[in-house]
Amino acid sequence: MKHHKIESLETHFAFLIDKANLYIKLARSQFFKNINLNITGDQFRALYILHHEDGINQRELAQIMLKDRPNITRLVYSLEKKGLIFRKIDSENNRLSKKVFITEEGKIMVKEILPLIRKTNSEMIAGLTDEQIDTLKTTLKIICNHMEKSVKLQI
């Protein structure tokens, strides 16, 4: 009788991805708590996206961030209340659409936080070679592209 090697939970790729994601989220949460700028990781991600793609609508922002409408609405409202973004109604193709723009204060915050984020990210991947980093990125992109095709997102 042939013995089959059963993969333990701790070495299963999905478990490892979840575990790494949990550690990354915890580190990000601690990071944003420690810098005392009254901003969360998700709020910074939104600012970073708007810094590079200013004037996108809330739906596009939700799709990029993989957030549903209620969550993106809360996030945008919170950033708007802090003066880091503003919304502007823009009629496009005979439909009213709210475009989201980053303010100067938001841009300053991104420029202030980004070097700290880069330092934290470098610490996270310390010990990996450039080749390992490239392989990891490529592998994760393949998984994301595959899952994007097979998972229905409610955005």
N, C-alpha and C positions, 0 to 999 in steps of 0.2 A: 504494500500500500504506500502510495506516494504522499509525503508530507508537504503541505502548502505553507509557505511562510506568510503569516498574517501580519500585515503592516500595523504597527501600533499607532495609536492616536497621535502620540507625540511626534511621529515622523511622517504622518500623512501631510501632503502638501497643503491642503485646504486648512488644516489645523495650524500649520506653521505660518501661513499667510495671515490667518485670523490673529494668531498670537503676536506676530510682528506688528500688525495693524493696531492691536490693543496697546502695545508698548509705545508705538509712535503717537497714538492719540493721548495717552497719559503724559508722555514727555511734552507734547505740544500744549496740553492743558496746564501743566506745571510751568512751562516756559512763559505762557501768556499771563499767568497769575503772578509770576516773579518780576516781570518787567513793569508792572503797575501802570499800564496805559489804558486800563478799562476797555479792553478789546479781547474778543475770543479768537481762537484759531479759525473758525468758520468766517467770522467777520473779517479777519485779515485776508483770508483766501478771496473773499468777495472784493475787497479793496485791491488786492493784487491783480485780479482778473480785470477789474475796471481800469486800473492803471495802464493796462495793455490793450484793453478793448473798450474804451470809454464810449458810452452812448448806446450800449446794447439794451434790449428790453429785458424785463424781469424773467420772462419765459426762457430766453437764451441763457441768462445767468443761472437759472434753475437747472437747465440741461447741462451746462458746463460743470456745475457743482453737484449734480445728482441729488437735488433737493426737490421735494414736492412743493406745490404752490403755497400751502399754509406756512411751511418753514421758511421759504424764500421771502414771503411777504413779511414775516416777523423779523427776519434778518435785515432786510432792506429798511424797514421802519426803524429798527434800532440804530442802524448806521446813519440814517437821515436825521434822527433825533440828536445824535452826537455831532452833527454837522460835518460828517465825513463824506457823505454823498448827497445828491439831490435828484429828484425825479422830475421829468418834464414830459408833459403830454405831447405826443407827436402824431399827427394824422398821417397814416401810411396806408396806401391802398384802400382808402375810404373806411379804415378801421382806426379807432383810437387805441394807441399803444403808449404805455409809459416807458420811456427810455430812462436809463439810470446812468448818472454821471458822477465821477469822483470830484470832490472839491479840492482846492489847494491844500487845505488842512489834511485831507485824506492822502494826497500825494506826499506830503511831508512825512506823515506817519509811515507810509510804505517805505520811503527812503530811509527812515530812522530804524525801522524794524528789520528790513531785509538783510543787512550785514549780520545781525544777531541770529537770524534764521539760518543763514548760510553756514555760520560757525557751528550751530547746533546740528545741522544736517551733516556737516563734515565729521563731527564727533560720532554721529550715528553710524556712519559707514567706515569709521577708522578700522584699519586692519584688512580691508578688502582691496584687492588690486584693481586697477583701471579695467582690466579684462573682466573680472568678476562683476564689477559694477555695471559694465555694458551688457553682460550676459543677463544679469538680474533685470535690468530695464527692458531688454528685448523680450525676455520671458514673460514679465508682467504685462507688457503691452499686448503680447499674443493672447494671454489669458483674458485680459480686459476686452479685446476685440472680439474674441470668441463669445464671451459672456454677454456682451452688448447685443449680439445677434440673437441670442437665445433667451434673454431675460427681458420681460416687458416692464418698463419703468412707467410709473404713474406720475408724469411731470406735466 
